[in-house]
Amino acid sequence: MYHVLARTHRLRDLCGALICLLFSLACPAQASINGNAPASANKSLIITGASYAQEWKTPALPGYTVINMASCGLITSEVRARFERDVIELKPDTVLIWGHSNDVVRSEPQDMTSTKKKAQENYEAMIEQARAAGITPILATDLTIPIPDTMKEKVLSFIGNVRGKTDYRVEKNTEIKALNAWLREYAKTHNVKLLDLERALASGNGTRKVEYTRKDNSHITAAGYEAITKYVVSQMT
């Protein structure tokens, strides 16, 4: 009787081992669920920011699984207010923070100094929050408003200067670029990776290429996003 039971137990153990083996072969992703991800697994990257970032959707970035949590119309204070929910709680490996143009566009000239200071504080707070949570932060410079390099634009600019009036686009671009310059210096000083989107889409006249801008003179065309993705891939690989 003892031998019969022993053989029965051995047969049951053998069947159990075979079932486990078959299950493991059928479910190769189980290792990553248990926290032992294979070395080749992609890192997770969250994009946060406003409409420019939102409309980039989930670009194909080698080595990353992208989640886009950006939302149209946000300023940096609102991105910061959502940072815990949109980024920290999801525990990504990396977060890309993109966007301060709404801060600038919505600010009155007399408030611009305080607006830029607040945007800087928001960036700093999000970088610190990400690093405290073990998340690698990446910063991105923002895009300028395009100004076509045409004779008509040059004439209008000359007339405006004679009359002592500053072009709205020039006024806003000056402040967007000032914050971009601050981001470059901050990233360099604090060892944060920076994606210089302003320069990646530059036309050569100090503003964004017209062909990368939709008819609203703000949002990005498909060609613009293709250029952004190509540039970012070159910087991330």
C-alpha positions in Angstrom: 0.0 0.0 0.0 2.9 2.3 0.9 4.5 1.8 -2.5 1.2 2.5 -4.3 0.8 5.8 -2.4 4.4 6.8 -3.0 4.0 6.2 -6.7 0.7 8.2 -6.7 2.4 11.1 -4.9 5.4 11.1 -7.3 3.0 11.0 -10.3 1.0 13.9 -8.8 4.2 15.9 -8.2 5.4 15.2 -11.8 2.0 16.3 -13.2 2.1 19.5 -11.1 5.6 20.3 -12.2 4.6 19.8 -15.9 1.6 22.0 -15.5 3.7 24.8 -13.9 6.2 24.5 -16.7 3.6 24.7 -19.4 2.0 27.7 -17.6 5.3 29.6 -17.4 5.9 29.0 -21.1 2.4 30.3 -21.9 2.8 33.4 -19.7 6.3 34.8 -20.2 5.2 38.2 -18.9 4.5 36.8 -15.4 8.1 37.5 -14.3 7.6 41.2 -14.8 4.3 41.1 -12.9 6.1 39.6 -10.0 8.7 42.4 -10.1 11.5 40.5 -11.9 11.2 42.1 -15.3 13.5 40.8 -18.0 16.6 42.9 -18.8 15.1 43.8 -22.2 11.8 45.2 -20.9 11.0 48.8 -21.8 11.1 51.5 -19.2 7.9 53.4 -18.6 7.8 57.1 -19.5 5.0 59.6 -18.6 4.6 62.8 -20.6 3.0 65.6 -18.6 2.2 69.2 -19.7 -0.4 71.0 -21.8 -1.8 70.7 -25.3 1.5 70.6 -27.2 2.5 67.6 -25.1 -1.0 66.1 -25.1 -1.3 66.1 -28.9 2.1 64.3 -29.2 0.1 61.3 -27.9 2.3 58.2 -27.3 5.3 58.5 -29.7 7.4 55.5 -30.5 10.5 56.0 -28.4 12.9 53.0 -28.4 13.3 51.5 -25.0 10.3 53.2 -23.5 6.6 52.5 -23.1 5.0 55.9 -23.2 1.9 57.1 -21.2 0.6 60.5 -22.0 -1.0 62.3 -19.1 -0.8 65.9 -20.5 -3.9 67.9 -20.8 -5.0 70.8 -23.0 -4.9 74.3 -21.5 -2.8 73.7 -18.4 -0.3 76.2 -17.0 2.7 74.9 -14.9 0.9 75.5 -11.6 -1.9 73.1 -12.8 0.6 70.5 -14.1 2.3 70.7 -10.7 -1.1 70.3 -8.8 -1.8 67.1 -10.8 1.8 65.8 -10.5 1.1 63.4 -7.6 -1.9 61.9 -9.4 -0.7 61.9 -12.9 2.9 60.9 -12.3 4.0 59.9 -8.8 1.1 57.5 -8.2 1.7 55.7 -11.5 5.4 55.0 -10.5 7.0 55.4 -13.9 10.7 55.1 -14.5 10.9 58.5 -16.2 8.8 61.6 -16.6 9.0 64.2 -19.3 7.8 67.7 -18.2 7.0 69.9 -21.2 5.2 73.2 -21.3 5.2 76.8 -20.0 3.9 78.7 -23.1 0.4 79.0 -21.5 1.9 80.7 -18.5 3.4 83.3 -20.8 0.5 83.7 -23.2 -2.0 84.3 -20.4 0.1 86.7 -18.4 -0.2 90.5 -18.7 3.1 92.3 -19.3 3.0 93.9 -15.8 2.7 90.4 -14.3 5.3 88.7 -16.4 8.2 88.7 -13.9 6.1 87.0 -11.2 4.7 84.6 -13.9 8.1 83.4 -14.9 9.3 83.1 -11.3 6.3 81.0 -10.4 6.9 78.8 -13.5 10.5 78.3 -12.4 9.3 77.3 -8.9 6.8 74.8 -10.4 9.5 73.2 -12.5 11.9 72.9 -9.5 9.1 71.4 -7.3 8.2 68.8 -9.9 11.9 67.8 -10.4 12.4 67.4 -6.7 9.2 65.5 -6.3 10.1 63.1 -9.1 13.6 62.5 -7.8 12.3 61.9 -4.3 10.0 59.2 -5.7 12.9 57.5 -7.6 11.6 58.8 -11.0 14.1 60.2 -13.5 13.0 63.7 -14.7 13.5 65.1 -18.2 12.8 68.7 -19.1 11.9 70.2 -22.5 12.2 73.7 -23.7 8.9 75.1 -25.1 8.1 76.3 -28.6 8.0 79.8 -29.9 5.2 81.4 -31.9 6.3 81.4 -35.6 6.9 84.6 -37.5 7.1 84.1 -41.3 10.4 85.3 -42.8 8.6 87.4 -45.5 8.9 90.9 -46.9 5.4 91.7 -45.6 6.4 90.7 -42.0 9.6 92.8 -42.3 7.6 95.9 -43.4 5.0 95.4 -40.7 7.8 95.0 -38.1 9.5 98.2 -39.3 6.3 100.2 -39.1 5.6 98.8 -35.7 9.0 99.8 -34.4 8.6 103.3 -35.9 5.3 103.6 -34.0 6.8 102.3 -30.8 4.6 99.2 -30.8 6.0 95.7 -30.0 4.6 92.8 -32.1 2.6 90.5 -29.8 4.4 87.4 -31.1 7.8 89.0 -30.4 6.7 90.0 -27.0 5.5 86.5 -26.0 8.5 84.8 -27.7 10.9 86.9 -25.7 9.4 85.6 -22.5 9.1 82.0 -23.7 12.7 82.0 -24.7 13.7 83.5 -21.4 12.2 80.6 -19.6 13.8 78.2 -22.1 17.2 79.8 -21.3 16.5 79.3 -17.6 15.6 75.7 -18.2 18.9 75.1 -20.0 20.9 76.5 -17.2 18.8 74.7 -14.5 19.2 71.4 -16.3 22.9 71.9 -16.6 23.4 72.9 -13.0 21.2 70.1 -11.5 22.2 67.3 -13.9 18.7 67.0 -15.5 18.4 65.7 -19.1 17.0 68.5 -21.4 15.3 68.1 -24.7 15.7 71.4 -26.5 12.5 71.4 -28.6 12.8 75.1 -29.3 16.0 74.6 -31.2 14.9 71.4 -32.8 12.0 73.2 -34.5 13.8 76.5 -35.1 13.5 78.2 -38.5 16.7 80.2 -38.3 15.1 83.6 -37.6 14.7 82.9 -33.9 11.2 81.4 -34.1 9.5 78.1 -35.0 9.3 76.9 -38.6 6.0 78.0 -40.1 5.4 74.5 -41.6 5.5 73.0 -38.1 2.5 75.2 -37.1 -1.2 74.8 -37.7 -3.5 77.6 -39.0 -4.1 78.8 -35.4 -0.5 79.9 -35.4 0.1 77.9 -32.2 -0.5 74.2 -32.3 1.8 71.7 -34.0 1.3 70.1 -37.4 1.9 66.4 -38.0 5.2 67.3 -39.7 6.2 69.1 -36.5 5.5 66.1 -34.4 7.5 63.9 -36.8 10.4 66.3 -36.3 10.0 66.3 -32.6 9.9 62.5 -32.4 12.9 62.2 -34.7 14.9 64.6 -32.5 13.8 63.1 -29.2 14.7 59.6 -30.4 18.2 60.9 -31.4 18.6 62.2 -27.8 17.2 59.2 -25.9 19.1 56.4 -27.6 
